[in-house]
């Protein structure tokens, strides 16, 4: 599952970058994919980062 964790981290970073640049649809897409990967890999750190990113 090491690659799943790495991809989750990459997609979390992409979601953050897209949101900063105002591309919210792409940010949401990347965040959803990262969340799925984080759940499967058990990455608590990425789920925490995503929760902060997705807060209203």
HTML snippet that shows the backbone in 3Dmol.js (N, CA, C, O; Angstrom):
<script src="https://3Dmol.org/build/3Dmol-min.js"></script>
<div id="view" style="width:600px;height:400px;position:relative"></div>
<script>
const pdb = `
ATOM      1  N   UNK A   1       0.807  -1.206   0.000  1.00  0.00           N
ATOM      2  CA  UNK A   1       0.000   0.000   0.000  1.00  0.00           C
ATOM      3  C   UNK A   1       0.849   1.270   0.000  1.00  0.00           C
ATOM      4  O   UNK A   1       0.303   2.372   0.054  1.00  0.00           O
ATOM      5  N   UNK A   2       2.162   1.137  -0.059  1.00  0.00           N
ATOM      6  CA  UNK A   2       3.023   2.302  -0.050  1.00  0.00           C
ATOM      7  C   UNK A   2       2.725   3.260  -1.190  1.00  0.00           C
ATOM      8  O   UNK A   2       2.736   4.476  -1.000  1.00  0.00           O
ATOM      9  N   UNK A   3       2.458   2.720  -2.377  1.00  0.00           N
ATOM     10  CA  UNK A   3       2.159   3.586  -3.518  1.00  0.00           C
ATOM     11  C   UNK A   3       0.816   4.281  -3.344  1.00  0.00           C
ATOM     12  O   UNK A   3       0.656   5.420  -3.783  1.00  0.00           O
ATOM     13  N   UNK A   4      -0.143   3.628  -2.721  1.00  0.00           N
ATOM     14  CA  UNK A   4      -1.436   4.254  -2.456  1.00  0.00           C
ATOM     15  C   UNK A   4      -1.278   5.456  -1.551  1.00  0.00           C
ATOM     16  O   UNK A   4      -1.907   6.493  -1.762  1.00  0.00           O
ATOM     17  N   UNK A   5      -0.437   5.313  -0.546  1.00  0.00           N
ATOM     18  CA  UNK A   5      -0.183   6.437   0.362  1.00  0.00           C
ATOM     19  C   UNK A   5       0.513   7.578  -0.364  1.00  0.00           C
ATOM     20  O   UNK A   5       0.190   8.747  -0.154  1.00  0.00           O
ATOM     21  N   UNK A   6       1.462   7.237  -1.210  1.00  0.00           N
ATOM     22  CA  UNK A   6       2.179   8.273  -1.961  1.00  0.00           C
ATOM     23  C   UNK A   6       1.227   9.010  -2.904  1.00  0.00           C
ATOM     24  O   UNK A   6       1.266  10.236  -3.004  1.00  0.00           O
ATOM     25  N   UNK A   7       0.380   8.256  -3.588  1.00  0.00           N
ATOM     26  CA  UNK A   7      -0.574   8.890  -4.499  1.00  0.00           C
ATOM     27  C   UNK A   7      -1.587   9.739  -3.729  1.00  0.00           C
ATOM     28  O   UNK A   7      -1.986  10.807  -4.193  1.00  0.00           O
ATOM     29  N   UNK A   8      -1.997   9.265  -2.560  1.00  0.00           N
ATOM     30  CA  UNK A   8      -2.921  10.056  -1.731  1.00  0.00           C
ATOM     31  C   UNK A   8      -2.277  11.386  -1.346  1.00  0.00           C
ATOM     32  O   UNK A   8      -2.931  12.428  -1.381  1.00  0.00           O
ATOM     33  N   UNK A   9      -1.006  11.350  -0.981  1.00  0.00           N
ATOM     34  CA  UNK A   9      -0.295  12.583  -0.634  1.00  0.00           C
ATOM     35  C   UNK A   9      -0.176  13.520  -1.818  1.00  0.00           C
ATOM     36  O   UNK A   9      -0.363  14.729  -1.684  1.00  0.00           O
ATOM     37  N   UNK A  10       0.136  12.963  -2.974  1.00  0.00           N
ATOM     38  CA  UNK A  10       0.251  13.770  -4.187  1.00  0.00           C
ATOM     39  C   UNK A  10      -1.086  14.426  -4.521  1.00  0.00           C
ATOM     40  O   UNK A  10      -1.142  15.623  -4.804  1.00  0.00           O
ATOM     41  N   UNK A  11      -2.153  13.646  -4.486  1.00  0.00           N
ATOM     42  CA  UNK A  11      -3.468  14.189  -4.826  1.00  0.00           C
ATOM     43  C   UNK A  11      -3.971  15.184  -3.787  1.00  0.00           C
ATOM     44  O   UNK A  11      -4.685  16.126  -4.130  1.00  0.00           O
ATOM     45  N   UNK A  12      -3.609  14.988  -2.530  1.00  0.00           N
ATOM     46  CA  UNK A  12      -3.961  15.971  -1.498  1.00  0.00           C
ATOM     47  C   UNK A  12      -3.264  17.297  -1.797  1.00  0.00           C
ATOM     48  O   UNK A  12      -3.876  18.361  -1.701  1.00  0.00           O
ATOM     49  N   UNK A  13      -2.000  17.229  -2.154  1.00  0.00           N
ATOM     50  CA  UNK A  13      -1.269  18.434  -2.525  1.00  0.00           C
ATOM     51  C   UNK A  13      -1.847  19.103  -3.756  1.00  0.00           C
ATOM     52  O   UNK A  13      -1.935  20.329  -3.816  1.00  0.00           O
ATOM     53  N   UNK A  14      -2.241  18.309  -4.734  1.00  0.00           N
ATOM     54  CA  UNK A  14      -2.867  18.859  -5.938  1.00  0.00           C
ATOM     55  C   UNK A  14      -4.189  19.541  -5.597  1.00  0.00           C
ATOM     56  O   UNK A  14      -4.493  20.616  -6.113  1.00  0.00           O
ATOM     57  N   UNK A  15      -4.969  18.909  -4.729  1.00  0.00           N
ATOM     58  CA  UNK A  15      -6.250  19.503  -4.331  1.00  0.00           C
ATOM     59  C   UNK A  15      -6.021  20.860  -3.678  1.00  0.00           C
ATOM     60  O   UNK A  15      -6.753  21.812  -3.949  1.00  0.00           O
ATOM     61  N   UNK A  16      -5.029  20.950  -2.837  1.00  0.00           N
ATOM     62  CA  UNK A  16      -4.708  22.222  -2.182  1.00  0.00           C
ATOM     63  C   UNK A  16      -4.280  23.263  -3.216  1.00  0.00           C
ATOM     64  O   UNK A  16      -4.735  24.407  -3.183  1.00  0.00           O
ATOM     65  N   UNK A  17      -3.408  22.860  -4.127  1.00  0.00           N
ATOM     66  CA  UNK A  17      -2.925  23.803  -5.150  1.00  0.00           C
ATOM     67  C   UNK A  17      -4.069  24.287  -6.038  1.00  0.00           C
ATOM     68  O   UNK A  17      -4.172  25.480  -6.325  1.00  0.00           O
ATOM     69  N   UNK A  18      -4.923  23.368  -6.471  1.00  0.00           N
ATOM     70  CA  UNK A  18      -6.061  23.768  -7.297  1.00  0.00           C
ATOM     71  C   UNK A  18      -6.988  24.713  -6.542  1.00  0.00           C
ATOM     72  O   UNK A  18      -7.490  25.676  -7.122  1.00  0.00           O
ATOM     73  N   UNK A  19      -7.217  24.456  -5.276  1.00  0.00           N
ATOM     74  CA  UNK A  19      -8.124  25.330  -4.520  1.00  0.00           C
ATOM     75  C   UNK A  19      -7.532  26.723  -4.349  1.00  0.00           C
ATOM     76  O   UNK A  19      -8.257  27.716  -4.416  1.00  0.00           O
ATOM     77  N   UNK A  20      -6.230  26.807  -4.128  1.00  0.00           N
ATOM     78  CA  UNK A  20      -5.567  28.108  -3.992  1.00  0.00           C
ATOM     79  C   UNK A  20      -5.688  28.911  -5.288  1.00  0.00           C
ATOM     80  O   UNK A  20      -5.821  30.134  -5.264  1.00  0.00           O
ATOM     81  N   UNK A  21      -5.639  28.204  -6.417  1.00  0.00           N
ATOM     82  CA  UNK A  21      -5.718  28.872  -7.713  1.00  0.00           C
ATOM     83  C   UNK A  21      -7.151  29.042  -8.214  1.00  0.00           C
ATOM     84  O   UNK A  21      -7.372  29.522  -9.325  1.00  0.00           O
ATOM     85  N   UNK A  22      -8.121  28.646  -7.391  1.00  0.00           N
ATOM     86  CA  UNK A  22      -9.517  28.901  -7.726  1.00  0.00           C
ATOM     87  C   UNK A  22     -10.182  27.864  -8.608  1.00  0.00           C
ATOM     88  O   UNK A  22     -11.324  28.059  -9.026  1.00  0.00           O
ATOM     89  N   UNK A  23      -9.503  26.769  -8.902  1.00  0.00           N
ATOM     90  CA  UNK A  23     -10.099  25.711  -9.725  1.00  0.00           C
ATOM     91  C   UNK A  23     -10.778  24.703  -8.792  1.00  0.00           C
ATOM     92  O   UNK A  23     -10.259  23.614  -8.546  1.00  0.00           O
ATOM     93  N   UNK A  24     -11.946  25.093  -8.283  1.00  0.00           N
ATOM     94  CA  UNK A  24     -12.620  24.286  -7.274  1.00  0.00           C
ATOM     95  C   UNK A  24     -13.132  22.940  -7.797  1.00  0.00           C
ATOM     96  O   UNK A  24     -13.073  21.959  -7.056  1.00  0.00           O
ATOM     97  N   UNK A  25     -13.631  22.844  -9.032  1.00  0.00           N
ATOM     98  CA  UNK A  25     -14.039  21.516  -9.513  1.00  0.00           C
ATOM     99  C   UNK A  25     -12.872  20.515  -9.538  1.00  0.00           C
ATOM    100  O   UNK A  25     -13.025  19.362  -9.134  1.00  0.00           O
ATOM    101  N   UNK A  26     -11.718  20.967 -10.013  1.00  0.00           N
ATOM    102  CA  UNK A  26     -10.556  20.080 -10.056  1.00  0.00           C
ATOM    103  C   UNK A  26     -10.050  19.784  -8.638  1.00  0.00           C
ATOM    104  O   UNK A  26      -9.612  18.669  -8.357  1.00  0.00           O
ATOM    105  N   UNK A  27     -10.108  20.772  -7.754  1.00  0.00           N
ATOM    106  CA  UNK A  27      -9.704  20.560  -6.361  1.00  0.00           C
ATOM    107  C   UNK A  27     -10.590  19.493  -5.719  1.00  0.00           C
ATOM    108  O   UNK A  27     -10.102  18.615  -5.007  1.00  0.00           O
ATOM    109  N   UNK A  28     -11.893  19.578  -5.976  1.00  0.00           N
ATOM    110  CA  UNK A  28     -12.820  18.596  -5.418  1.00  0.00           C
ATOM    111  C   UNK A  28     -12.541  17.201  -5.980  1.00  0.00           C
ATOM    112  O   UNK A  28     -12.550  16.217  -5.240  1.00  0.00           O
ATOM    113  N   UNK A  29     -12.295  17.121  -7.273  1.00  0.00           N
ATOM    114  CA  UNK A  29     -11.999  15.828  -7.905  1.00  0.00           C
ATOM    115  C   UNK A  29     -10.756  15.191  -7.269  1.00  0.00           C
ATOM    116  O   UNK A  29     -10.768  14.012  -6.915  1.00  0.00           O
ATOM    117  N   UNK A  30      -9.696  15.977  -7.130  1.00  0.00           N
ATOM    118  CA  UNK A  30      -8.454  15.450  -6.548  1.00  0.00           C
ATOM    119  C   UNK A  30      -8.650  15.073  -5.075  1.00  0.00           C
ATOM    120  O   UNK A  30      -8.119  14.064  -4.612  1.00  0.00           O
ATOM    121  N   UNK A  31      -9.410  15.887  -4.350  1.00  0.00           N
ATOM    122  CA  UNK A  31      -9.659  15.601  -2.935  1.00  0.00           C
ATOM    123  C   UNK A  31     -10.455  14.307  -2.778  1.00  0.00           C
ATOM    124  O   UNK A  31     -10.176  13.515  -1.878  1.00  0.00           O
ATOM    125  N   UNK A  32     -11.440  14.087  -3.642  1.00  0.00           N
ATOM    126  CA  UNK A  32     -12.234  12.851  -3.571  1.00  0.00           C
ATOM    127  C   UNK A  32     -11.354  11.633  -3.825  1.00  0.00           C
ATOM    128  O   UNK A  32     -11.437  10.635  -3.110  1.00  0.00           O
ATOM    129  N   UNK A  33     -10.519  11.723  -4.841  1.00  0.00           N
ATOM    130  CA  UNK A  33      -9.617  10.598  -5.167  1.00  0.00           C
ATOM    131  C   UNK A  33      -8.644  10.365  -4.021  1.00  0.00           C
ATOM    132  O   UNK A  33      -8.383   9.220  -3.653  1.00  0.00           O
ATOM    133  N   UNK A  34      -8.104  11.440  -3.455  1.00  0.00           N
ATOM    134  CA  UNK A  34      -7.174  11.314  -2.325  1.00  0.00           C
ATOM    135  C   UNK A  34      -7.874  10.688  -1.128  1.00  0.00           C
ATOM    136  O   UNK A  34      -7.288   9.861  -0.429  1.00  0.00           O
ATOM    137  N   UNK A  35      -9.117  11.073  -0.887  1.00  0.00           N
ATOM    138  CA  UNK A  35      -9.865  10.515   0.243  1.00  0.00           C
ATOM    139  C   UNK A  35     -10.074   9.015   0.056  1.00  0.00           C
ATOM    140  O   UNK A  35      -9.923   8.243   1.004  1.00  0.00           O
ATOM    141  N   UNK A  36     -10.421   8.601  -1.160  1.00  0.00           N
ATOM    142  CA  UNK A  36     -10.605   7.177  -1.441  1.00  0.00           C
ATOM    143  C   UNK A  36      -9.313   6.401  -1.193  1.00  0.00           C
ATOM    144  O   UNK A  36      -9.320   5.349  -0.554  1.00  0.00           O
ATOM    145  N   UNK A  37      -8.210   6.934  -1.705  1.00  0.00           N
ATOM    146  CA  UNK A  37      -6.919   6.268  -1.527  1.00  0.00           C
ATOM    147  C   UNK A  37      -6.503   6.238  -0.060  1.00  0.00           C
ATOM    148  O   UNK A  37      -5.947   5.245   0.408  1.00  0.00           O
ATOM    149  N   UNK A  38      -6.769   7.312   0.658  1.00  0.00           N
ATOM    150  CA  UNK A  38      -6.411   7.389   2.077  1.00  0.00           C
ATOM    151  C   UNK A  38      -7.184   6.366   2.903  1.00  0.00           C
ATOM    152  O   UNK A  38      -6.646   5.752   3.824  1.00  0.00           O
ATOM    153  N   UNK A  39      -8.449   6.200   2.555  1.00  0.00           N
ATOM    154  CA  UNK A  39      -9.263   5.200   3.257  1.00  0.00           C
ATOM    155  C   UNK A  39      -8.709   3.802   3.024  1.00  0.00           C
ATOM    156  O   UNK A  39      -8.584   3.014   3.962  1.00  0.00           O
ATOM    157  N   UNK A  40      -8.379   3.497   1.780  1.00  0.00           N
ATOM    158  CA  UNK A  40      -7.881   2.153   1.446  1.00  0.00           C
ATOM    159  C   UNK A  40      -6.506   1.883   2.044  1.00  0.00           C
ATOM    160  O   UNK A  40      -6.218   0.764   2.470  1.00  0.00           O
ATOM    161  N   UNK A  41      -5.656   2.910   2.077  1.00  0.00           N
ATOM    162  CA  UNK A  41      -4.292   2.708   2.572  1.00  0.00           C
ATOM    163  C   UNK A  41      -4.179   2.908   4.074  1.00  0.00           C
ATOM    164  O   UNK A  41      -3.165   2.552   4.674  1.00  0.00           O
ATOM    165  N   UNK A  42      -5.217   3.479   4.690  1.00  0.00           N
ATOM    166  CA  UNK A  42      -5.176   3.710   6.130  1.00  0.00           C
ATOM    167  C   UNK A  42      -4.340   4.922   6.517  1.00  0.00           C
ATOM    168  O   UNK A  42      -3.832   4.992   7.636  1.00  0.00           O
ATOM    169  N   UNK A  43      -4.195   5.870   5.612  1.00  0.00           N
ATOM    170  CA  UNK A  43      -3.368   7.048   5.867  1.00  0.00           C
ATOM    171  C   UNK A  43      -4.131   8.098   6.673  1.00  0.00           C
ATOM    172  O   UNK A  43      -4.901   8.889   6.128  1.00  0.00           O
ATOM    173  N   UNK A  44      -3.901   8.082   7.965  1.00  0.00           N
ATOM    174  CA  UNK A  44      -4.555   9.033   8.861  1.00  0.00           C
ATOM    175  C   UNK A  44      -4.071  10.453   8.570  1.00  0.00           C
ATOM    176  O   UNK A  44      -4.861  11.397   8.597  1.00  0.00           O
ATOM    177  N   UNK A  45      -2.800  10.604   8.297  1.00  0.00           N
ATOM    178  CA  UNK A  45      -2.241  11.940   8.027  1.00  0.00           C
ATOM    179  C   UNK A  45      -2.929  12.599   6.836  1.00  0.00           C
ATOM    180  O   UNK A  45      -3.291  13.774   6.903  1.00  0.00           O
ATOM    181  N   UNK A  46      -3.115  11.852   5.742  1.00  0.00           N
ATOM    182  CA  UNK A  46      -3.757  12.443   4.565  1.00  0.00           C
ATOM    183  C   UNK A  46      -5.230  12.726   4.826  1.00  0.00           C
ATOM    184  O   UNK A  46      -5.755  13.736   4.358  1.00  0.00           O
ATOM    185  N   UNK A  47      -5.898  11.855   5.560  1.00  0.00           N
ATOM    186  CA  UNK A  47      -7.305  12.114   5.889  1.00  0.00           C
ATOM    187  C   UNK A  47      -7.426  13.384   6.723  1.00  0.00           C
ATOM    188  O   UNK A  47      -8.376  14.148   6.553  1.00  0.00           O
ATOM    189  N   UNK A  48      -6.465  13.618   7.629  1.00  0.00           N
ATOM    190  CA  UNK A  48      -6.471  14.836   8.445  1.00  0.00           C
ATOM    191  C   UNK A  48      -6.253  16.058   7.568  1.00  0.00           C
ATOM    192  O   UNK A  48      -6.955  17.058   7.719  1.00  0.00           O
ATOM    193  N   UNK A  49      -5.299  15.992   6.660  1.00  0.00           N
ATOM    194  CA  UNK A  49      -5.048  17.109   5.740  1.00  0.00           C
ATOM    195  C   UNK A  49      -6.273  17.394   4.891  1.00  0.00           C
ATOM    196  O   UNK A  49      -6.629  18.553   4.680  1.00  0.00           O
ATOM    197  N   UNK A  50      -6.917  16.351   4.408  1.00  0.00           N
ATOM    198  CA  UNK A  50      -8.104  16.516   3.568  1.00  0.00           C
ATOM    199  C   UNK A  50      -9.260  17.117   4.363  1.00  0.00           C
ATOM    200  O   UNK A  50     -10.006  17.951   3.851  1.00  0.00           O
ATOM    201  N   UNK A  51      -9.401  16.695   5.595  1.00  0.00           N
ATOM    202  CA  UNK A  51     -10.491  17.245   6.427  1.00  0.00           C
ATOM    203  C   UNK A  51     -10.322  18.745   6.585  1.00  0.00           C
ATOM    204  O   UNK A  51     -11.299  19.490   6.505  1.00  0.00           O
ATOM    205  N   UNK A  52      -9.081  19.204   6.812  1.00  0.00           N
ATOM    206  CA  UNK A  52      -8.836  20.647   6.931  1.00  0.00           C
ATOM    207  C   UNK A  52      -9.102  21.351   5.615  1.00  0.00           C
ATOM    208  O   UNK A  52      -9.643  22.456   5.599  1.00  0.00           O
ATOM    209  N   UNK A  53      -8.731  20.727   4.521  1.00  0.00           N
ATOM    210  CA  UNK A  53      -8.933  21.325   3.201  1.00  0.00           C
ATOM    211  C   UNK A  53     -10.410  21.430   2.856  1.00  0.00           C
ATOM    212  O   UNK A  53     -10.834  22.397   2.222  1.00  0.00           O
ATOM    213  N   UNK A  54     -11.193  20.446   3.268  1.00  0.00           N
ATOM    214  CA  UNK A  54     -12.595  20.399   2.889  1.00  0.00           C
ATOM    215  C   UNK A  54     -13.513  21.063   3.888  1.00  0.00           C
ATOM    216  O   UNK A  54     -14.729  21.056   3.697  1.00  0.00           O
ATOM    217  N   UNK A  55     -12.963  21.647   4.966  1.00  0.00           N
ATOM    218  CA  UNK A  55     -13.800  22.351   5.943  1.00  0.00           C
ATOM    219  C   UNK A  55     -14.498  23.518   5.257  1.00  0.00           C
ATOM    220  O   UNK A  55     -13.910  24.186   4.407  1.00  0.00           O
ATOM    221  N   UNK A  56     -15.769  23.766   5.632  1.00  0.00           N
ATOM    222  CA  UNK A  56     -16.491  24.906   5.025  1.00  0.00           C
ATOM    223  C   UNK A  56     -15.954  26.244   5.491  1.00  0.00           C
ATOM    224  O   UNK A  56     -16.453  27.289   5.074  1.00  0.00           O
TER     225      UNK A  56
END
`;
const viewer = $3Dmol.createViewer("view");
viewer.addModel(pdb, "pdb");
viewer.setStyle({}, {cartoon: {color: "spectrum"}});
viewer.zoomTo();
viewer.render();
</script>
